[in-house]
């Protein structure tokens, strides 16, 4: 079962460092920007909630 807040580990598309982020799954599809905790560059997050109540998260650099 999907909870409103989920933890996910991502890799920064700029510096390559991994870190944990909190994802708000209470809204279906979301696109937003958060800064990398290590290099502070903006990361684009693309969150999709699937029909079987899971989530798909992809991250990209600002220019991808």
Helices and strands as residue ranges (DSSP letters): E 5-11, E 18-24, E 30-35, E 42-49, E 55-61
